[in-house]
Amino acid sequence: MLQAIGLTSAPRRDLPPVVDDLTFEARPGQLTALLGAPGSGRTTALRLMLELEPGRGVTYFRGRTMHELAHPAREVGTLLGDVPGHPARTTRGQLKLMCTVAGVPVSRADEMLEVVGLSGLADQRLGTLSLGMHRRLGLAAALLGDPHTLLLDEPAEGLSPREIAWLHGLLRGHADHGGTVLCTFSDPKEAARIADRVVTIDGGRLVADQDATAFARTRLRPRVAVATPHAARLGDLVSREARAAQRSVEVVAEDGSHLSVYGSSCAEVGETAFRNGVLLHRLADEIGDTGPSVTVPPQERTAPPRGSQPPITRRPARTPLRPLRYELRRLLGVRTTFLLAAGVLALSAVLSVLLARGGHTPLPRLLAAWPGLLPLPPAALGSGLFGALAFGDEYRYPALAADRGTVPRRLGLLCAKLAVSAAVALLIAALTVAVDHETLRLVYGGDMAEVPAEWPALGASWAGLAVGCAWAGLLAAGIFRATTAGLAAVLAVPVLVVPLLRKAVEGRSVRSAAGLPDRLRDLALVRWPHAFDHWLVAALHLLAEPVGAALALSLTVLICAYLVTGLRARARW
């Protein structure tokens, strides 16, 4: 059972709350309609139930609130708008990504594609799907965890009559097998036609909570539906007799052969037609303008009810590798990753060849393809862009929306993103040096193949620059919720932070830090080997460089800002 108690959204700019003290319940085994006009607060109410919107009140899903659910996607299936997926990702890839979020086996993706009739479109890109296919994919994502409760926001919007009939059959099957279904509607006739209970809201407040029969009787207008080849003549006869009897009857011509008669009954209309010899093809009492029903033949039904869906035979335990699997699947599931990496390597190779023509560029800058005109080499910029996309895509295409929020600020997810972005940055840095080296040797001969004597320190500084840019882009995108903000933070290091640091430390230093490793060894509880001093000095030299110091300072500020925003988000909920 779903119980919503006192749901109230946070008011904005001295305006009244969109949802105000809304209380109702949706029972298992029933399809409950949350009815309201556009702007009445239906979607906000769903977001409050899922704790995606700040506000007051509480929602219980079989006695537990959303934050008390160990696996939210296995208890509550949601569809809020379109499928929140990258348009370049395939339908199978998107569902596999969401399987990782929900903590269910990835084989569940193919099973649910079969359930919703999309098995033939498993390799189709999300950006090419029609609205009806998007709705089917959204339902597949909502059903991945075999949830007890379904929360759907206007699931039939924009669908054809046949697709609407298929959808209603799926939802009815879920409810008939003991599930709880809550859908929002803006059309009262559609709500009365398919729902067992209708909760009506207006201005964010509860107006009525009725079963479908009482709703239709009190909120909708009864009519007599007539189909006849002599619609105009019959309409005129019914109106004339009603005026003679001083009864209030309204006749509405639906099309050439259909009439809707309000304020009368089947008996009265039938007697009028019989007395005047008018042929009738259809005569029925209806509640509201329910329209012609569309029945899908059994052989064409592609979505079986909940009881016949494939069961989840194995539920993986929550492990530290789950966020890592998710991040790897997110990174490798789109072509952007490979195209961006190939573009960085190609640009680096071209720049290294152009720099070597003059013969005055040092070998480290040749291998890094770092002209003096650029604030950062292509590999560092590419690493920063990969880091920015790690969080930027989460907010633009929120694959984690099914798991309490757009991007849960969890330590495991952050560590997975930091680890994967660092690995990608190191891989790009290594490949850049290797490709530039081979390109220079191919173009200019073997004399370009010599290895610098100080290669360990150069390699460490190169790796530190790439990883630092990746982390700066990642943290900034996580704070400001945009990829462009992450890339701007990377570019701000050489453009803004480095000049400011240089200006701050101008002048001759009167003290030296020589002998720092020995003094640190005296303070340490554990004695490290003397060989470690070499690496410590290299790290200190790296931090002493303007770019290294600026990058370290920027990362420190971004980490603090990320922690502050994370704590504020937790406090708000």
N, C-alpha and C positions, 0 to 999 in steps of 0.2 A: 504494500500500500504506500502511496505517496501522500504525505501530509505537508502542506504549505501553511505556515502560521505566521501572520503578521508581517508579510513581505512588504518592505518599504525601501524604495531606492533613495540614494543620497541626492538631495536637491542641488540644483546647479544654478549659480548666478541669481540667487534670491527667487527662483522659480519654484512652484510646487513640485513635489516628487512625481516622477512618471508613474510609479506604482505606490499606492498608499494603503497600508494596513490590509493587504490582501490575504485572505484565509480561505482555503478550500482543501478538498482531498480528492484523489483519484484512486478508485478501488481496483484491486486485481481482478482480472477476468472481464474488465469493461474498457471500452474506448471512450475516453473523456475528451470533450472539445472545450478548448479555452477560446471563447468567442469574443470578438471585439472589432470595432472599426480600426483602420490604420491610424496609428498614433495613440491607441487606447492603452498601451503598455504591455501588450501580449509578449513580445520578444524580450522586453526588459524583465518581465516576470520569470521567463525561462532562464535567463542569465543569472537572475538572483538565486534561483533554485540550484543552479550549478556552481554558485559562488564565483562567477565570472564578472560580477558587477558589485561595486561597493554599496552597502546599505544595511538595513536591519532586518530582523526576522530569521526564521529557521525553516529548513525543509528536511523532512525525514524520509528516507528511502528504506522501507521495511524496518523502521525504528532507528536508523543511523543517519547522521548528517553526512554531507559529501566529504568533508575532511576526515571523517572517521572510517571511510571505506578504504580498505587496503588496496583494492584493485577497482577504481571507479569505473573503468570501461567495461568491466565484467558485470557490474550491477546496473549501470545506466548507459543506454545507447542514445546518442544525441545527433540531431541534424539541424544545424542552425545556418540556413542559407546554403550556398554552394559548398562543394567539397573543398576544404582548405588545403589544396595541394599545388605544387609547382606545375605550371602548364606544360613543361617539357618532360614531366615524369609520366610513365605509363600507368595504366590502371592497376596492373599487377604490382608494379613497383610501389605505387602509393599505398595499396592495401598491405603489402609486406612491411612498409615503413610503419604503418599504424598497428600492425601486429606486434612489432617491437615495442611500441608505446603501450599497448594493452597488455603485454606480457603473455601472448598466446603464440602457439607454433605458427611459423610463416606458411605452413601448408594450409592454414585456415583461409588464406587469401584466395587461393584457387577454388576452394569449396564455396566461399561466399559469392565469387563471381559466377559460379554455376547456379547458385540459388536465385540471384537477381537477373539472370539471363544475359550476363556480359562476358561469358567465357570466350565468345568469339572475338571480343574486343580487348583481350588481355594485354596486347601490345600497343593499343591505341594511346596516343598522348592525351593528357587531360585537356589541353588547350583546343583539341579538335572535337570534343564530345558535344553533343546537343544537350539542351536543357533536360530532356527526358532521361538521357543516359547519365547526366550528372546526378539526377535525383536517385536513379538506381544505384549508382556508385556510392552516394551518400548513405543510402539505406544499408548497403553492404558493409560500409565502415561502421555504422551504428550497431550492426548485428554481429560484428567480429567476435566480441567477447561473450556471445550468447546471453545478453543482459535480461534481467527481469523487467526493467522499466525502459520505455522508449519515450523520449522527449523530442518532438518534431515540430519545427516552425514552418507552417504553411507548406507541408510536403507536396501538395498537389498543385501548387502554383505553376502555371504555364504548361501543364501536361495536357495531352489529348484525352478525349473521353475514354478511350481504351486503356491508356496508361493510368488514368485515374481509377478505373475499375480494377486494374491489376493491383494498384497500391492499396485500395480499400480492402481487397481480398487478403493481402499480406498482413495488414494491420489487424483485420478481424481474426485471422488465424493466430496471430500472436496473443491477442486477448483471449480467444477461446481456449487456449492452452495455459491459462493462468497468469499471463503477463499483464502488466499495467501499461497502458498506452495513453499518452497525453499529447494532443495535437492542437495547434492554434489554427483558427479559421477566421476569415472575415465575412464569409457568406453564411447567413443563418440557415438558408435552405440546405446547403451542403452539410452543415453541422447536424441538422435535424435528420437528414437522410442516413447518415452512417454512424452517428455517435449513440452511445447508451446514456450518456449524461452530458449536459451542456452547462458550463460555467461561463456566465456573461459578465464582462467587465466594461467599464466606460470611465475614461479619465483616471485609469489606474485603480479604481475602486470596484468592489464586488457589487453587481446589480442583481444577479439571480443565480441560484445553483439548483438546477432542476433535472429530472430525468427527461429523456428525449420526448416522451409522449406529452408530458406536462408543458415542456417548452414549446412544442409545436402547437398545442392547444391555446396557450396564452400569449405567445410571442409572434406566431405566424398567422397568416390569413388563410382560412380554408377556401377551397374552390371546387368547382366541378369541371373536370377536363373532358372536352368533347372533340371527337374527330368525325367529320361528316363531309361529303362532297358538296353539300349545300350550306356551308358555314354562314355565309352572309344572310341567307333567308332565315335560317334558324335563329341567328342572333337577333334579327329584327323581330321575329315572333316572340322570343323570350322577353325582350325589352318591352314590347307592346303589352303583353299580358301582365308584366310586373307593374307597369304604370296604371293599368286598369284596376289592378288589385291594390294599388297604393303600397307596394312593397319596394324596398331599396335593393335593387339588383343591378350589378355592373357586368357588362359583357365586353370582353377584350378579345379581339381577333389576333391570334398568335401568328398565323400565316394563312395561306389560302384555304386550308381544310381543317384548322384547329381553332377552338374557342376555349377561353377560360371564363367561367361564369362565377362571379362572387356574389354571395348573399342568397344563393338558392341551394337546391339539393338535386341529387340524381333523379329522384322520383318526379320532381316537378319538371325538370328539363326533359326527361323521358316521356312524360305524358304530353307535353307540348309537341314534341317531335311526332309522337304516335297520332295525335289528333290531326296533324297537318300533313301526314304522309311523308315525313323527312327521314331519309335513310341515315342510320347511325353506324359508324364503324367502331367507335369507342365512347364509353360513358363511365367515368370513374370519379369518386371523391378523392381529393388530394389535399395535403396540407402544404400551402405555399407552392411556389413554382419549382417543384422538384425536378421537372424535366424528364426526358426519356432516359431510362436506365440502360446502361451498356453492360451486357453480359459477355464475359470472355469464355469461349469454349474451353472445356477441360484440357483438350490437347494443346491449347495455346498458352496455358498458364505456366509461367516460368518461375514463379515464386511460391514454393510450398509453405504451409503454415509452420509456426515455430516448432511444433512437435516433431516435424519431419526434417528439420534442419540437421546437418551433420553435427554430432556432439563433439565437444572438445575433449579428446581422449587424454591429453597431457597438458598440464599447466606448469610451465617452467617456474622455478622459484626465483625470487628476486635476488640477483647477484650483482656485484660491481661491474660485470661485463655487459649488463643490459644497456646502460647509457652509451657504452662504447660501441656496441653493435648498432644501436640506433644512429649514432653520429656517422659511423662508416657507411651505413645504408643511405643516410641522407646525402653524404658527400658524393658517393659513387653512383647514385641513382639518376643523375642528370648529365647531359653532355657538356654543360657549361664547365664542369671541372676539368675535363680533358682538353677542351678547346682553349681555356684560359692557360693551362699549363703549356700547351703547345705554342700558344702565342708568346708567352714569356720567353721560352727557349729560343724561338725564332728571332725575336727582337734582340735578345742578348747576343746571339751569334752575329747578326748584322752589325750591331754597335761595336762589338769587339774587332771585327774586320776593319771598320771605318777608323777606329781609334789607332789601330796598328799601322795605318798607312803613314802617319806622320813620324813614327819612330821615337816619339818623346814621352809616350804614356808608360808609366811603370807597369810591370807585368801583373801585379795584383789587381790594378784597375782594369787591365785588359781582360783578365780572366773573369772579373766580376761584371764587365761591360758597363763601367760606371764613368760616363763623361762628366767633366766638371760642371757642365751646364745643367745637369739633372740633379735634383735634391737627393734622390735615392736611385739605386740601380733597378732595372726591371724586375730582378728576382725578389728584391725586398718589397717593391710595390705590389708584385703579384702575391707574395706571402701575406701582406697586409690586406689585400682584397679577399683572399681566401678566408682570413680570419673574420673580416667584416661580414662576409656572406654567411658564416657559420651561425651568427645570431640574427643578421638582417633578414635572411630568408625565413627564419622562424616567425618573425612578426609579419612579414608580407604574405607568406604561405604557411599558416600555423598548423603544421602536422601534429603538434602536441595539443591541439585544442580539445581532443577527446579525453585528455588526462588532466583535468582541472587547470584550465587557464592556458593562455597562449604559449607562454614559456615559463614553466615552473622554475623558480630560482632555487634549484637544488644543487647541493655541493657535487653530487655525482655527475649531473649533467654538465656543470661547469668544468669539472676536472676532465671529463671525456672530451669536451670541445677544446680545452687547452692542450690535451695530449695529442689529439688528432691534428689540430692546426699546427702544432710544433713539428710533428712528424712530416706533414706536408711541406712546411717551410724548409726543413732540413733536406728533404728529398729534392725540392726545387733548387736549393742552393748548391747541392752536390751535382745535380744534373747540369746546372748552368755552367759550373766550372769545367765539367767534363766536356760538354758540347762546345764551349768556347775554346777550350784547349785543342780539341780535335779540329775545329774549324780553322783556327789560326795555323795549325801545323799543315793542314791540307792546302791552305791558300798561300802561305808564305814560307813553307818549308820546315825542316826539322829543328832549326835553331830556336824556334818558338816553344819547344817542348821542355826546356829546362825547368826544374822544380826549384823554387826559392828555398834558401837554407832555413829561413824562419817560418816555414809552412805551418808548423803546429799553431803558433800564435795567430798567424793570418787566418788559418782555418777556424780557430775558435772565435775570432772577432767576426768573421763572415757568418758563421752559424748563429752567433749571438744577435747580429743585426737582423737576420731573417726571422728568427724566432721572436725577437722583440717586436718587430713590425707586425707579425701575425697576431701576437697577443694584444698589442695596442688596438688593432682593428677590431678584434673580437670583443674586447671589453667595452670599447666605445660604442659599438653597435648594440651591445647588450644594454647599455645605460640609456642611450638615446633612441633605441628601437628603430634603427635605420642603417642600411648598408653605407649610404653616403656619409653618415656621421663617423662610421668606423674608418673609412678611407681618408676623411678629413683629419682625423686624429693622427693617422700615420704621416700624412704630409706636413702636419703642424710641427712634427719633431725637428726636421731640418730647417723648415722655413721660419718658425717662430721661436721654438724652445732653444735651439742651438745659438742663435744670435743673442738671446737674452742671457744665456749662461756665459757666453764669451764676454759680454759687457759687464756681468757681475763679478767676474774673476780677473778683470784687467788689472795690470800692474804686476810688479815683481813679487814673488813669494819669498818671505823671509824665513820660513821654516820648511824643513824637508821631512818626508815620511819614510826616509830610508831606515831599514831595520825593522819595519812593521811586522814581517812574518816572525822574526825571533821574539818580539814582544807578545804577539798573539800566542805563540807556542808556550810561553811562560804562564799565560793566563788560562790556557786550556786545561781541562781535567784529563783529557786523553792526549798522549803524545803521538802526533802524526809523523810520518817519515819525512826526511829532508827533501826527498824528490817532490813532495807536494808543494814545497815553497816555490818551485818554478811556476807551477800552474797558478798559485795564488798571486804571484807577482804579475803574471800575464793577465789575470782577471782584473787586478788593480789598474794595470796600464789601460785595459779596455775601458774601464769606468772613467779613467782620467781623460780619455778622448772626448771631444765635444759631443759627437753624435752618441757615443755610448752613455755618457752622463745624462744627456738630454732624454735618451730613450728610457734609461732607468728611472729618471724623475717622472716622466710621463706615465710609465707603468705603475709606479707607486701611487700617483694621484688617481689613475683610473681604477686600480684595485680598491682603494678607499671609497671612491664614489660608487663603485659597484656594490660594495658591502653595505653602504648607507642606503642605497635604493632598495637593496634586497631586504634589509631590516624594516624599512618603511612599508614595503609591500606586505610583509608578514604582519606588521602591526595593524595595517588597515583591515586585513581580513580577521 
